[in-house]
Amino acid sequence: MSAKAKAALALAGLLAGCLQQPDLAYLPVSLPPPYSDLPDAPAGTAIEPGMPIKLDPREQEAVVAAVAKWMKEPGTASFGALSAVKAREGKIVVCGEVNGRNSAGAYPGMAPFVGVIVGKPTAPKFIVVSIAQFGQPRAEIQAICQQSGIF
């Protein structure tokens, strides 16, 4: 086998490996405690629907800033509508959709996300619980949002 053929095979192998790598901008988010315990419900417990609320500008800014940090290229993030409910224990659950450029430079479409606003009303912080473009993680986010009374 010639050196050119070997080089071509090696390059093809490298490219195949790259094509099989998932885009990290859309992998499910996994957070360490104490955030991994949100919303403080034992496993198997149904999520109680909350009361729909409108996010104030500070809360909206906190959501956008926190979600953008998880994007491959934060400056390209564009958001769909944000919807929120206030749970009985006072937590604000927010669901929305985000799109942004991936590692291939393409915009793959809106990915749902869910999270919780914590902190003082004058300085809210948004904790991203999950963002997912495809598959079971996407379905789980949609289920959490529906059970929370959003969508």
C-alpha positions as semicolon CSV with decimal commas, in nm:
position;residue;x (nm);y (nm);z (nm)
1;M;0,000;0,000;0,000
2;S;0,139;0,340;-0,098
3;A;0,209;0,618;0,149
4;K;-0,068;0,826;-0,012
5;A;-0,321;0,546;0,036
6;K;-0,217;0,498;0,400
7;A;-0,248;0,870;0,463
8;A;-0,593;0,876;0,301
9;L;-0,710;0,581;0,515
10;A;-0,576;0,746;0,830
11;L;-0,754;1,072;0,743
12;A;-1,078;0,887;0,670
13;G;-1,052;0,712;1,008
14;L;-1,001;1,043;1,187
15;L;-1,294;1,204;1,008
16;A;-1,520;0,910;1,089
17;G;-1,428;0,945;1,456
18;C;-1,511;1,317;1,444
19;L;-1,846;1,257;1,279
20;Q;-1,949;1,016;1,555
21;Q;-1,879;1,267;1,833
22;P;-2,196;1,433;1,966
23;D;-2,213;1,811;1,972
24;L;-2,133;1,908;2,329
25;A;-2,355;2,216;2,306
26;Y;-2,659;1,989;2,311
27;L;-2,562;1,715;2,553
28;P;-2,791;1,692;2,855
29;V;-2,679;1,909;3,143
30;S;-2,586;1,728;3,462
31;L;-2,531;1,935;3,772
32;P;-2,372;1,844;4,107
33;P;-2,559;1,882;4,438
34;P;-2,730;2,090;4,564
35;Y;-2,877;2,165;4,218
36;S;-2,910;1,802;4,111
37;D;-3,174;1,760;4,384
38;L;-3,414;2,017;4,239
39;P;-3,714;2,026;4,264
40;D;-3,677;1,848;4,602
41;A;-3,922;1,571;4,523
42;P;-3,855;1,207;4,604
43;A;-3,811;0,980;4,302
44;G;-4,142;0,873;4,154
45;T;-4,330;1,172;4,298
46;A;-4,542;1,359;4,047
47;I;-4,451;1,720;3,976
48;E;-4,722;1,955;4,097
49;P;-4,836;2,218;3,851
50;G;-4,758;2,573;3,953
51;M;-4,932;2,904;3,901
52;P;-4,837;3,069;3,569
53;I;-4,642;3,391;3,615
54;K;-4,479;3,651;3,394
55;L;-4,104;3,685;3,437
56;D;-3,979;4,035;3,517
57;P;-3,683;4,178;3,319
58;R;-3,426;4,073;3,583
59;E;-3,554;3,715;3,580
60;Q;-3,555;3,707;3,200
61;E;-3,196;3,835;3,193
62;A;-3,089;3,570;3,446
63;V;-3,243;3,294;3,232
64;V;-3,086;3,415;2,908
65;A;-2,740;3,460;3,065
66;A;-2,742;3,118;3,233
67;V;-2,863;2,927;2,926
68;A;-2,621;3,108;2,693
69;K;-2,328;2,988;2,907
70;W;-2,413;2,628;2,807
71;M;-2,411;2,708;2,434
72;K;-2,118;2,627;2,206
73;E;-2,116;2,988;2,080
74;P;-2,308;3,198;2,338
75;G;-2,320;3,504;2,113
76;T;-2,529;3,317;1,856
77;A;-2,800;3,206;2,101
78;S;-3,155;3,304;2,010
79;F;-3,449;3,231;2,236
80;G;-3,810;3,138;2,184
81;A;-4,079;3,228;2,435
82;L;-4,001;3,178;2,803
83;S;-4,279;3,038;3,019
84;A;-4,277;3,015;3,397
85;V;-4,479;2,891;3,692
86;K;-4,442;2,951;4,062
87;A;-4,459;2,627;4,259
88;R;-4,630;2,601;4,595
89;E;-4,294;2,604;4,778
90;G;-4,206;2,932;4,602
91;K;-3,961;2,810;4,339
92;I;-4,002;2,949;3,989
93;V;-3,973;2,684;3,718
94;V;-3,889;2,818;3,372
95;C;-3,915;2,639;3,039
96;G;-3,810;2,774;2,704
97;E;-3,630;2,700;2,381
98;V;-3,290;2,808;2,253
99;N;-3,106;2,778;1,924
100;G;-2,745;2,859;1,854
101;R;-2,459;2,771;1,629
102;N;-2,314;2,425;1,694
103;S;-1,956;2,307;1,645
104;A;-2,024;2,251;1,273
105;G;-2,133;2,615;1,238
106;A;-2,496;2,520;1,173
107;Y;-2,811;2,614;1,361
108;P;-2,972;2,276;1,447
109;G;-3,307;2,415;1,560
110;M;-3,471;2,500;1,886
111;A;-3,371;2,290;2,187
112;P;-3,596;2,291;2,495
113;F;-3,455;2,374;2,836
114;V;-3,584;2,375;3,193
115;G;-3,448;2,529;3,508
116;V;-3,527;2,701;3,835
117;I;-3,490;3,063;3,943
118;V;-3,337;3,096;4,289
119;G;-3,207;3,384;4,496
120;K;-3,351;3,718;4,590
121;P;-3,593;3,900;4,359
122;T;-3,339;4,183;4,329
123;A;-3,065;3,938;4,221
124;P;-3,225;3,625;4,071
125;K;-3,011;3,336;3,951
126;F;-3,124;3,077;3,702
127;I;-3,005;2,721;3,749
128;V;-3,020;2,522;3,425
129;V;-3,149;2,174;3,502
130;S;-3,144;2,040;3,146
131;I;-3,102;2,139;2,781
132;A;-3,143;1,874;2,514
133;Q;-3,177;1,879;2,138
134;F;-3,276;1,517;2,073
135;G;-3,407;1,189;2,207
136;Q;-3,511;1,088;2,556
137;P;-3,359;1,393;2,731
138;R;-3,570;1,622;2,509
139;A;-3,883;1,419;2,590
140;E;-3,803;1,439;2,963
141;I;-3,775;1,818;2,950
142;Q;-4,105;1,846;2,768
143;A;-4,270;1,615;3,025
144;I;-4,135;1,819;3,319
145;C;-4,262;2,139;3,160
146;Q;-4,606;1,992;3,093
147;Q;-4,636;1,848;3,444
148;S;-4,532;2,185;3,587
149;G;-4,821;2,350;3,403
150;I;-4,611;2,502;3,125
151;F;-4,698;2,437;2,756
